[in-house]
Amino acid sequence: MADQLELEVVTPERRVLSESVNSVTVPGRGGEMQILPGHAALISELQTGVLAFNQSGTNFQLHVSGGFVEVNDDRVSVLAEIAERPEEIDVARAKLSREHTEKELSSWSGTEEDFEKARAKLERSVVRLQLGTHSSAKA
């Protein structure tokens, strides 16, 4: 059995990551899933959240939103609508987005579908803020 996974994270615009890692944790449809070498094959929808991976004892994180994760033969393929490294996140922009969306949702008068889109936007900005703030605190 292998002791590494091949992790690839791609968006429609670019390849964000392609690395050998020891473990991966993804925000799946039913909650966080930890994937270790030898994991059973699976396909799951991604939720907005943090994709974490361990590489040689060091932990790394990415913001992911939308898309799917596939695990097969010690290969983890993440096809995300959005994937960002913490250092790529514009914290000020994420804060403005969160504040604007919170205001919008507090006096909501639109459709349920539009409400869900706004709620998802709020969730993305909160995760971006968490990762971006944590990243800039390390720098």
C-alpha positions as CSV (number, residue, x, y, z in Angstrom):
1,M,0.0,0.0,0.0
2,A,1.3,3.5,-0.9
3,D,2.1,6.0,1.8
4,Q,1.3,9.0,-0.3
5,L,-1.7,10.4,-2.2
6,E,-1.5,12.4,-5.4
7,L,-3.6,15.5,-4.9
8,E,-4.7,17.6,-7.8
9,V,-6.9,20.7,-7.4
10,V,-8.2,22.4,-10.5
11,T,-10.7,25.1,-11.4
12,P,-12.0,26.0,-14.8
13,E,-9.3,28.7,-15.0
14,R,-6.2,26.9,-13.7
15,R,-4.4,24.1,-11.9
16,V,-4.1,25.3,-8.3
17,L,-2.1,22.3,-6.9
18,S,-0.6,19.1,-8.0
19,E,1.4,17.5,-5.2
20,S,2.2,14.2,-3.3
21,V,0.7,14.4,0.2
22,N,0.2,12.3,3.2
23,S,-3.5,13.0,3.8
24,V,-6.3,15.3,2.6
25,T,-9.4,16.6,4.4
26,V,-12.1,18.0,2.1
27,P,-15.5,19.7,2.9
28,G,-17.8,17.1,1.4
29,R,-21.6,17.2,1.0
30,G,-22.1,15.3,4.3
31,G,-19.3,17.1,6.2
32,E,-15.5,16.9,6.4
33,M,-13.9,13.8,4.9
34,Q,-10.4,12.7,5.7
35,I,-8.7,10.8,2.9
36,L,-5.6,8.6,3.6
37,P,-3.6,6.4,1.3
38,G,-5.6,3.2,0.5
39,H,-9.0,5.1,0.8
40,A,-11.9,3.5,-1.0
41,A,-12.9,5.0,-4.4
42,L,-15.6,7.7,-4.1
43,I,-17.1,10.8,-5.7
44,S,-18.6,13.5,-3.6
45,E,-20.0,17.0,-4.1
46,L,-17.8,19.7,-2.5
47,Q,-19.2,22.3,-0.1
48,T,-17.7,25.7,0.6
49,G,-14.9,25.3,3.1
50,V,-11.3,24.5,3.8
51,L,-9.5,21.8,2.0
52,A,-6.5,20.8,4.3
53,F,-3.6,18.6,3.4
54,N,-0.5,17.3,5.2
55,Q,2.8,17.1,3.3
56,S,5.8,15.8,5.2
57,G,4.4,16.8,8.6
58,T,3.4,20.3,7.5
59,N,-0.3,21.3,7.2
60,F,-1.6,23.5,4.4
61,Q,-5.0,24.9,3.5
62,L,-7.0,26.0,0.5
63,H,-10.4,27.7,0.2
64,V,-12.6,25.6,-2.1
65,S,-16.2,26.1,-3.2
66,G,-18.4,24.2,-5.5
67,G,-17.5,21.2,-7.6
68,F,-16.6,17.6,-6.8
69,V,-13.9,15.5,-5.3
70,E,-13.0,12.0,-6.7
71,V,-10.8,9.5,-5.0
72,N,-9.4,6.5,-6.9
73,D,-6.2,4.5,-6.6
74,D,-4.5,6.9,-4.1
75,R,-5.3,9.9,-6.4
76,V,-7.5,12.7,-5.1
77,S,-8.9,14.9,-7.8
78,V,-10.7,18.1,-6.7
79,L,-12.6,19.8,-9.5
80,A,-13.7,23.1,-7.8
81,E,-15.5,26.2,-9.1
82,I,-13.3,28.2,-6.8
83,A,-10.0,27.2,-5.2
84,E,-7.6,29.7,-3.6
85,R,-4.4,29.6,-1.5
86,P,-4.6,31.7,1.6
87,E,-2.0,34.2,0.3
88,E,-4.1,34.8,-2.8
89,I,-7.1,36.0,-0.7
90,D,-7.8,39.7,-0.7
91,V,-8.8,40.1,3.0
92,A,-10.2,43.6,2.6
93,R,-12.3,42.5,-0.4
94,A,-13.6,39.5,1.5
95,K,-14.5,41.7,4.5
96,L,-16.5,44.1,2.2
97,S,-18.2,41.2,0.5
98,R,-19.2,39.7,3.9
99,E,-20.5,43.0,5.2
100,H,-22.5,43.8,2.0
101,T,-24.0,40.3,1.9
102,E,-24.9,40.3,5.6
103,K,-26.7,43.7,5.1
104,E,-28.5,42.2,2.0
105,L,-29.6,39.1,3.9
106,S,-30.8,41.1,7.0
107,S,-33.6,42.8,4.9
108,W,-34.2,40.0,2.4
109,S,-37.3,40.3,0.2
110,G,-36.2,38.2,-2.9
111,T,-36.8,34.7,-3.9
112,E,-35.7,31.6,-2.0
113,E,-33.3,30.7,-4.8
114,D,-31.7,34.1,-4.7
115,F,-31.5,33.9,-0.9
116,E,-29.6,30.6,-1.2
117,K,-27.1,32.2,-3.7
118,A,-26.6,35.1,-1.3
119,R,-26.1,32.7,1.6
120,A,-23.5,30.8,-0.3
121,K,-21.7,34.0,-1.2
122,L,-21.7,34.9,2.5
123,E,-20.3,31.5,3.4
124,R,-17.5,31.9,0.8
125,S,-16.5,35.3,2.1
126,V,-16.4,34.0,5.7
127,V,-14.1,31.1,4.8
128,R,-11.9,33.5,2.7
129,L,-11.7,35.9,5.7
130,Q,-10.7,33.0,8.1
131,L,-8.0,31.7,5.8
132,G,-6.7,35.1,4.6
133,T,-6.6,36.6,8.1
134,H,-4.7,33.5,9.4
135,S,-2.3,33.7,6.4
136,S,-1.5,37.4,6.9
137,A,-1.0,36.8,10.7
138,K,1.7,34.3,9.9
139,A,3.6,36.6,7.4
